[in-house]
Amino acid sequence: MTEHQIRAILDSIAAGKTSPEAAMRELRELPFQDLGFAKLDQHRTLRRGVPEVIFGQSKSAEQIAAIAGRMIKARANFIVSRLPPDRARAVRSKIKKMVYYPEAQIGAVMTEKPRSSGHGSVMVISAGTSDIPVAEEAAVCAELFGNRVERLYDVGVAGLHRLTGNLQSIRKASVLIVVAGMEGALPSVVAGLIDKPVIAVPTSIGYGASFSGIAALLGMLNTCASGVTVVNIDNGFGAAVAATMINRVGIGRDGHD
């Protein structure tokens, strides 16, 4: 349940249109709903300002559909991350309202349109085209969280002129999410050129010595460029949440300074 929905209930009580008993029935399941295999947190949007996210990896289509059905009944926005295409098809056969973003492997039902909630734009930059699935997870989540998102892909350090040729647009962003595999050098380069927060996302892309992203992770953690925040390997979602929080600093929950 969102802040807007709770305010509507309270206003309806104040106007005498809804009885306290009816309101209590609507509010009773606010803390969470227990489905046995899952406990749905319906306060998350109210507490955090971002919708509930269902981690789809290892969940069956039936489990995801059961959770999604309850979220829709509660009129709550939600996202399903790590949702491969075959499972997405099975879920969508049960949840018709779900929109699927195949490159990001994200499903979403947005009962309420996300409100614009940032000072400026979030730019998502990828080092290579192989990093785009993680970059798209970050970009799509950031958009669904109410940010204006710009994308700049395939501008890694193997051809640095591709990055420097876009510095004007890069400098306009409020927050940058920089996604890279291999040695993970790109966030350091970006952070050394601008005065904005940089969130680095290591990916599991690379040959054997990259150790499925550990080399990129360690490289980013050891960056000599100041102001770089690092999230976990392939965690585009986590980067989007961090970017959203940074982009909102100074803006109240009603969307005003």
Helices and strands as residue ranges (DSSP letters): H 3-14, H 20-27, E 32-34, E 39-41, H 44-48, E 52-55, H 61-73, E 78-81, H 85-92, E 99-101, E 106-109, E 121-126, G 129-131, H 132-144, E 148-152, G 157-159, H 161-164, H 167-172, E 175-180, H 186-191, E 198-202, G 208-213, H 214-221, E 228-230, H 236-248
